[in-house]
């Protein structure tokens, strides 16, 4: 019975891998068909940055960067990582994030922020995070990574829209981008 169960699991794995290859081939085909499209150019620009792959670039462009934003606050608010203002009497503070935006984009950005620390350790954002958090663990670290995700989103938006890069960002070699 164990051998039969293992064989069944192996067949499911082979089927899943085939479906993944099929989806990846469709994505590559769609990107090559619309090479002059503005969204495709944004995806290609994001893929040049070390640590940002095809999936992250496609999700960011198709979920967030396909629209135009007037400023960084509108951008962060659309994703749901903007702080909520709190005003009472003479007190004027920012509280926790609103989470009233695009949940898929927000999740992707937070994952990308963790990966950014690994693949872009020399960037200004990674240095800011290390300086701010240090050796702290737990809640403080999670709060800081959301703040870093907001800063990263704004930096990537500026890069895609104007070509201005963040200091210390490493780019891939041209051969790595097409692979």
N, C-alpha and C positions, 0 to 999 in steps of 0.2 A: 504494500500500500504506500509505503514511503517513496519507493521508486516511481510509482505512478503520479503521486503528488508532485515530486520534484520535476518530472517530465512536463506536467501541466504548467507549473510555474515557469519553467524554461521557455515553453511555447508562448506564454503571456509576455515574457520579457522580450523575446524576439519580435513579437507583434508590436509592442510598445516602441521598440527601437526603430522599426520600419516606419511607424507613424511619425516619429520625431524626425527622421530623415526626410520624409515626404513634406512635412511642414517647413523644415529648413530650406528645402529646395524651392518650394513655392515662394518663401520670403526672399530668397536670393533672386529668383526670377522676377518678382515684382519690383525689387530695387533696381535691377538692370533695365527693365522695360521703361521705367520712369526716371532715368538718370538725370534728366534736366528739370525735373519737378523740384519745387522749393523744399518740400518736406524731405525728399530723398537727399538733397544737398545738406540739410540740417543733420540728418542721421549720419551721413558720411563725415561731417565735421565733428560730431560727437565721438564717432568711432576712432578718430585720430588720437584722441586722448587716451593715454595708458590707463587701463582699469575699467574703461567703459566699453562693453561689448555690444553686440548687435541687439540683444534683447533690451538692455537698458536704454540704448539710444532710441530704439523704435518706440518703446513705451513712453519715454519722455517727450518725444516729438509728437506722437499721435495722441497722447493724452493731455499734454500741456502746451507745448511750444508751437502747436499748429495755429493758435490764435495770437492776436497782437495784444500787448498789455501796455498801458500808459506808463506804469512805474513798477518798482519792485514790490510795493505793498499790494497792489492788485494781483501780481503774480503769486505771492505767498498766500494771499487770501483765497485765490482760486484753488490752490492745492490743499489748503486747510492747515498750514503751518505758521500762520500769522498770529501773534499774540493778541488776546482780547483786551481792549482798554477798560480800565476801571476808574471812574471818577466819582468822588464823593467829597463834597465840601472843598477843602483846599488840597485834597489828596488826588494825585493823578498818576496811576501806575498801570503797568501791563501785567496781566495775569497769565494763566495757562493758554495754550494754543486752542483755537476754536474747533478744529476737526470737522468743520462744516464744508469741506471741499471734496476733491476727488480722492477717494480712499485708495484706489489702485496707484495713482501717481504718488501719493504720500508714502505708501508702503515701499514703493520702488526707490524713492528718494532716500528713505532712511536706510535701506539696504545698501544703496550706492554710497551713502556717507560712511558706513562701516568699511566698505571696500576701498573707499578713498583713503582712509587711514593706512591701509595695507599697501596699496599700489602707488600712492602719491605722498610718501612720508616727508619729502622735502618741500611740499607746497606750503603756502602761507596758511591755508585752512587747517592743515594737519598740525602745524606748529601752534596755531591758536588753540586748537582742541587740547593738545598736550599741555600747554601752559595753563589753560583754564581748569582742566580736570586733574592733571598730575597723576597721582596713584589712587585717587578716589574710585570707589566701586559703587555699584547699585544705582539708586535713583538719580544721583547727581550726574552720573555718566550717561544715563538714558536721556535726561533733560538736555544735556550738552550736545548729544548727538542729534537731537531734533533741531537745536539751534544751528548746528553745523550743516544739517541738511538744507535748512533755509538759506544759509549763506552760499552753499554749493549750488542750489537751484538758481539763485540770482547770478552767480558767476557764470554758470553754463548758459543762462539766458543771454547775458551780455556777450558771451563768446559767439553764440550762434547768430545773434542779431547784428553785432557790430564787429566781431573779430577780435575783441579785446580779451586777452587771456589773463588768468590769475598768475601771480608771481610764483615761480617754482614748479609749475605744471610740466610734467614730462609727456612728450608725445611719442607715439609709436613710430617705428620705421615704416616706410611706405609699403614694404612687402608684407608686414604684419597686418595692415589694414585690410588688404584684399583677401587674406586667408581666412 
